[in-house]
Each structure stands twice: as structure tokens, then as C-alpha cells.
Amino acid sequence: MMTRRGYTFIALNAVRALSIIALLLLFASSIVTMVQDVKSVNAFIAAGKANTNIRAEVNSTDIDCTSADTDYIDGSTVPNQPAGAFWAVLNRLLIIFQVIVLIMSEIGWPASFFSRFFPILGDEFGLGALGVIQCLLGAAVLSHHVDKFSLVSAFFLFSLGCVNILLGLIYRETAKTRRSRAAWRARFEGLDVLPTTAPPRQLVMRSPTWHEKDNGAETSRAGSLSSQKSGMGFGRQGEKAALARGYTVTRPEEALPTYVPKRTVTVRDSTISVDESETAHD
């Protein structure tokens, strides 16, 4: 039977898979929207050059290229203002870059790169920061008039961002550890838990050579000489050696512990002792 930790592992990885899918959808929709914006801007410029002195009539097929009343270029998310096309394309490129970074963070590669340069997306942080960034990306796309594909992908990503924020508040910094496959295998399959040991060496018995015997004899003689030169210790021999060299050995004064009360002789105790001594004489 699967434990509670097993259900948590499956649920967190399911949200992780959905998050990657939503990011891929937003990546594709951003590219499609950027292509449509470029086409609309090119058509706007071409129509403006063809009708420099004539106001184009607005209908289902024409583009109002001379009127200043339009806020956005028709059929795009590009604002009708100076350098509007530049900022619109730059916005899409930044969204695509952030999506790529978030996908790499969800995959967990490279982990050392995120731990060093983007620690909020690393393994030591939870899912709260990831959810906040996903919500910001979804809101940035939903704030413009986009096609249905971009609308669905952005709304899907925003919803998963809210889910990740909730999971980050529940599991805090342990969320990514709970959904990690390596941590799961190390805990339940016993991998990398027991210490590794080297193989036992083979015991080889051989008789010493004459050269080793001579070295052993010299070592034993050196040991005996060093033992003779060493001290006599703290016994009787050491005390005699110290007295012979002129050192005095003093014994510590006998003293009772401070918690033992001294016995006081009273008149009654002296009278009892005198009576006991007279009885003993009799």
C-alpha cells in the first residue's frame, strides 16, 4: 500500500508536468503572436506609404494607417506610438527567455547554475517564487487583446502559478525535495545510504629474511636502551631516584571533605567516657 509520502510525490510531479506543458504552450503562443505582430506592422507601414496624403477608409480589409485615434495597430498587440513595434517585440522576447529559464528550473538542469545565480529557482527554495513568476507571465499576456491560443495558454499558466504558490506555502522549502526522484530513491530503495567500503585485502604469510631479523634485533636493543633512559614512574623507585637527585617529595596534608562536620566534645561526652573507663577497671 502506498504511503502518504508516495501520494505527495505523485501529486507534486503531476503539477510539475502540467507546469512544463503550460510553459511550452506559452512559449509557442508567444512566437505565434510575435510573428503576427511583425506581419501586422509590415502591412501597416506598407499601407501608410501607399496612402500618404489620403485617409484610408476603415473596413474589414483596410488598415487605418493615418489616423491617430487607433491605440493599437489593427490585428496585433503593438501600440500605435513611437517605437511601439520595438517594445512589443522586446516584450515577447523577454517572455520567451523567462519561459525557457522556468522550464530549465522545472527540469532541474543545471542545478548548480540555479543554486549559484538564481537561488530562488534552485533546490533550496520552494515553489512559491516559481508560482509568482508564472502568474506575472500569465498576467502580462492576458493584459493584451490576444488570440484564443495565447488566451488559453496564458490563463492555464496563471492557474498553475496560483497552485504552485499554494504548494509553496504548504511545503515551504521541502517541496522540491519531496518531488525529487533522487531523494525518493535514496529514501525508499536504499541508494547512497549505506557507506561504501573497500574490498578486504588478502592475508599473505611469509617468513622474515635475515636482513629483517637483523633490523628487528637492532630495534629491540634500541627499545631496551630507551626504556632504561626513561623515568622511574610514580612508584617507590621513582621516589628514591628523586631523593638521590636532591628533590624533596612532599605528601599532601590529610583533610576531610568540607561537607563532613567536625566532632565537638561536650561535657556530657567526657562524663560518659570517664564512667565507661571506671567500669572497665572494675
C-alpha positions as CSV (number, residue, x, y, z in Angstrom):
1,M,0.0,0.0,0.0
2,M,1.3,3.4,-0.9
3,T,2.2,5.8,1.9
4,R,1.3,9.4,2.3
5,R,4.7,10.4,1.1
6,G,4.1,8.5,-2.1
7,Y,0.9,10.3,-2.9
8,T,2.7,13.6,-2.2
9,F,5.4,12.6,-4.6
10,I,2.9,11.8,-7.4
11,A,0.8,14.9,-6.8
12,L,3.8,17.3,-6.9
13,N,5.2,15.7,-10.0
14,A,1.8,15.9,-11.7
15,V,1.8,19.6,-11.0
16,R,5.3,19.8,-12.3
17,A,4.4,18.1,-15.6
18,L,1.4,20.4,-16.1
19,S,3.6,23.4,-15.3
20,I,6.1,22.4,-18.0
21,I,3.2,21.9,-20.5
22,A,1.8,25.3,-19.7
23,L,5.2,26.9,-20.2
24,L,5.6,25.2,-23.5
25,L,2.2,26.4,-24.7
26,L,3.1,29.9,-23.7
27,F,6.4,29.6,-25.5
28,A,4.6,28.6,-28.7
29,S,1.9,31.2,-28.4
30,S,4.4,33.9,-27.8
31,I,6.2,33.0,-31.0
32,V,2.9,32.9,-33.0
33,T,1.9,36.3,-31.5
34,M,5.3,37.8,-32.4
35,V,5.0,36.6,-36.0
36,Q,1.5,38.1,-36.3
37,D,2.7,41.4,-34.8
38,V,5.5,41.7,-37.3
39,K,3.2,40.9,-40.2
40,S,0.7,43.5,-39.0
41,V,3.3,46.1,-38.6
42,N,4.7,45.5,-42.0
43,A,1.2,45.8,-43.5
44,F,0.6,49.0,-41.5
45,I,3.8,50.5,-42.9
46,A,3.1,49.4,-46.4
47,A,-0.4,50.9,-46.3
48,G,1.0,54.1,-44.9
49,K,3.5,54.5,-47.7
50,A,0.8,53.8,-50.3
51,N,-1.7,56.4,-48.8
52,T,0.5,59.3,-47.6
53,N,-2.0,62.1,-48.4
54,I,-5.3,60.1,-48.4
55,R,-7.0,58.9,-45.3
56,A,-7.7,55.3,-45.7
57,E,-11.3,54.2,-45.1
58,V,-11.7,51.7,-42.4
59,N,-13.4,48.5,-43.4
60,S,-13.0,44.8,-43.0
61,T,-9.8,44.6,-45.1
62,D,-8.1,48.0,-44.9
63,I,-5.8,49.3,-42.2
64,D,-6.2,52.8,-40.8
65,C,-2.6,53.9,-41.2
66,T,-3.0,57.7,-40.9
67,S,-5.5,58.1,-38.2
68,A,-4.1,58.9,-34.7
69,D,-7.3,57.7,-33.0
70,T,-6.3,54.0,-33.0
71,D,-4.4,52.9,-29.9
72,Y,-3.1,49.6,-31.4
73,I,-2.2,48.5,-34.9
74,D,-5.0,46.5,-36.3
75,G,-4.6,42.8,-35.9
76,S,-1.7,43.0,-33.4
77,T,-0.7,43.8,-29.9
78,V,1.6,46.6,-31.0
79,P,0.7,50.1,-29.6
80,N,0.4,52.9,-32.2
81,Q,3.1,55.1,-30.7
82,P,6.8,55.9,-31.3
83,A,8.9,52.7,-31.1
84,G,5.8,50.7,-30.3
85,A,6.9,47.8,-32.5
86,F,10.3,47.6,-30.8
87,W,8.8,47.4,-27.3
88,A,6.2,44.9,-28.3
89,V,8.8,42.5,-29.9
90,L,11.2,43.1,-26.9
91,N,8.3,42.2,-24.6
92,R,7.7,38.9,-26.4
93,L,11.4,38.1,-26.4
94,L,11.7,38.6,-22.7
95,I,8.7,36.4,-22.1
96,I,10.2,33.7,-24.2
97,F,13.5,34.0,-22.3
98,Q,11.7,33.8,-18.9
99,V,9.8,30.7,-20.1
100,I,13.0,28.9,-21.1
101,V,14.5,29.7,-17.7
102,L,11.4,28.4,-15.9
103,I,11.4,25.2,-18.0
104,M,15.0,24.5,-17.1
105,S,14.2,25.2,-13.5
106,E,11.4,22.7,-13.5
107,I,13.5,20.1,-15.2
108,G,16.3,20.7,-12.6
109,W,19.1,21.3,-15.1
110,P,21.7,22.6,-14.5
111,A,21.1,22.5,-10.7
112,S,24.4,24.2,-9.8
113,F,23.7,27.1,-12.1
114,F,20.4,27.9,-10.5
115,S,21.8,27.4,-7.0
116,R,24.5,29.9,-7.7
117,F,23.0,32.5,-10.0
118,F,19.2,32.1,-9.5
119,P,18.9,30.7,-5.9
120,I,15.1,31.3,-5.7
121,L,14.7,28.8,-8.6
122,G,17.1,26.3,-7.1
123,D,16.6,23.2,-5.0
124,E,16.9,25.1,-1.6
125,F,13.8,27.2,-2.2
126,G,10.2,26.1,-2.6
127,L,7.6,26.6,-5.3
128,G,6.4,30.0,-4.2
129,A,8.8,32.1,-6.2
130,L,8.1,29.9,-9.3
131,G,4.4,30.4,-8.9
132,V,4.8,34.2,-8.6
133,I,6.8,34.4,-11.8
134,Q,4.3,32.2,-13.7
135,C,1.4,34.4,-12.5
136,L,3.3,37.5,-13.7
137,L,3.9,36.0,-17.1
138,G,0.2,35.0,-17.4
139,A,-1.0,38.4,-16.4
140,A,1.4,40.1,-18.9
141,V,-0.1,38.1,-21.7
142,L,-3.7,38.4,-20.5
143,S,-3.5,42.2,-20.2
144,H,-3.5,42.5,-24.1
145,H,-6.1,41.5,-26.7
146,V,-4.6,38.2,-28.0
147,D,-5.9,35.3,-30.0
148,K,-7.6,32.3,-28.4
149,F,-4.5,30.1,-28.4
150,S,-2.5,32.7,-26.4
151,L,-5.5,33.4,-24.2
152,V,-5.9,29.8,-23.2
153,S,-2.2,29.1,-22.6
154,A,-1.8,32.3,-20.5
155,F,-4.8,31.5,-18.4
156,F,-3.6,27.9,-17.9
157,L,-0.2,29.2,-16.8
158,F,-1.7,31.7,-14.4
159,S,-3.8,29.0,-12.8
160,L,-0.8,26.7,-12.3
161,G,1.1,29.6,-10.9
162,C,-1.6,30.0,-8.2
163,V,-1.3,26.3,-7.5
164,N,2.4,26.5,-7.1
165,I,2.1,29.4,-4.7
166,L,-0.3,27.4,-2.6
167,L,2.1,24.4,-2.6
168,G,4.9,26.6,-1.7
169,L,3.0,27.9,1.3
170,I,2.2,24.3,2.4
171,Y,5.5,22.5,1.9
172,R,7.8,25.6,2.0
173,E,11.5,24.8,1.1
174,T,10.9,21.0,1.2
175,A,8.6,21.0,-1.9
176,K,11.3,20.3,-4.5
177,T,12.9,17.7,-2.2
178,R,9.7,15.8,-1.8
179,R,9.2,15.6,-5.6
180,S,12.8,14.8,-6.4
181,R,13.4,11.4,-7.9
182,A,16.8,11.1,-6.4
183,A,15.6,11.8,-2.9
184,W,12.8,9.3,-3.4
185,R,15.1,6.5,-4.5
186,A,17.6,7.3,-1.7
187,R,14.9,7.1,0.9
188,F,12.9,4.0,-0.3
189,E,15.4,2.0,-2.3
190,G,18.4,2.4,0.0
191,L,20.6,4.0,-2.6
192,D,23.5,6.1,-1.4
193,V,22.5,5.4,2.2
194,L,25.0,2.8,3.4
195,P,28.7,3.8,3.3
196,T,30.9,2.2,0.7
197,T,33.7,0.0,1.9
198,A,36.9,-1.2,0.1
199,P,37.2,-4.9,-0.6
200,P,39.1,-6.9,2.0
201,R,42.8,-7.4,1.4
202,Q,44.3,-10.9,1.1
203,L,46.3,-12.0,4.0
204,V,49.8,-13.3,3.0
205,M,52.0,-15.2,5.5
206,R,55.8,-15.3,4.8
207,S,58.9,-15.9,6.9
208,P,61.2,-13.0,7.6
209,T,64.6,-12.8,5.8
210,W,68.0,-12.5,7.5
211,H,68.0,-8.7,6.8
212,E,64.7,-8.2,8.6
213,K,65.9,-10.3,11.5
214,D,69.0,-8.1,12.0
215,N,66.7,-5.0,11.8
216,G,64.4,-6.5,14.4
217,A,67.3,-7.2,16.8
218,E,68.6,-3.6,16.5
219,T,65.1,-2.3,17.1
220,S,64.8,-4.4,20.3
221,R,68.1,-3.2,21.6
222,A,67.2,0.4,21.0
223,G,63.9,-0.1,22.8
224,S,65.7,-1.6,25.9
225,L,68.1,1.4,26.0
226,S,65.3,3.9,25.7
227,S,63.4,2.1,28.5
228,Q,66.5,2.4,30.7
229,K,66.8,6.1,30.0
230,S,63.1,6.7,30.7
231,G,61.8,7.9,34.1
232,M,61.0,5.6,37.0
233,G,57.4,6.5,37.2
234,F,55.4,7.4,40.3
235,G,56.3,4.4,42.5
236,R,58.9,3.7,45.2
237,Q,61.8,3.6,42.6
238,G,60.8,7.0,41.3
239,E,60.7,8.4,44.8
240,K,64.2,7.1,45.5
241,A,65.6,8.5,42.3
242,A,64.1,11.9,43.1
243,L,65.6,11.9,46.6
244,A,69.0,10.9,45.1
245,R,68.9,13.9,42.8
246,G,68.1,16.3,45.6
247,Y,64.4,16.7,45.0
248,T,62.0,16.6,48.0
249,V,58.8,14.7,47.8
250,T,56.0,16.0,50.0
251,R,52.8,14.3,50.8
252,P,49.6,16.2,50.7
253,E,48.0,17.0,54.1
254,E,45.1,14.8,55.0
255,A,41.9,16.8,55.1
256,L,38.3,15.8,55.5
257,P,35.8,17.0,52.9
258,T,34.0,20.3,53.6
259,Y,30.7,18.6,53.8
260,V,31.7,16.4,56.8
261,P,31.0,18.2,60.1
262,K,33.8,18.3,62.8
263,R,33.0,16.4,66.0
264,T,32.8,18.6,69.1
265,V,33.5,17.1,72.6
266,T,30.9,18.2,75.2
267,V,30.9,17.8,79.0
268,R,28.3,15.0,78.7
269,D,30.6,13.1,76.4
270,S,33.5,13.4,78.7
271,T,31.5,12.3,81.7
272,I,30.2,9.2,79.8
273,S,33.8,8.3,78.7
274,V,35.1,8.6,82.4
275,D,32.3,6.4,83.7
276,E,33.0,3.8,81.0
277,S,36.7,3.8,81.9
278,E,35.9,3.3,85.6
279,T,33.6,0.4,84.8
280,A,36.2,-1.2,82.7
281,H,38.8,-1.0,85.5
282,D,36.3,-2.6,88.0
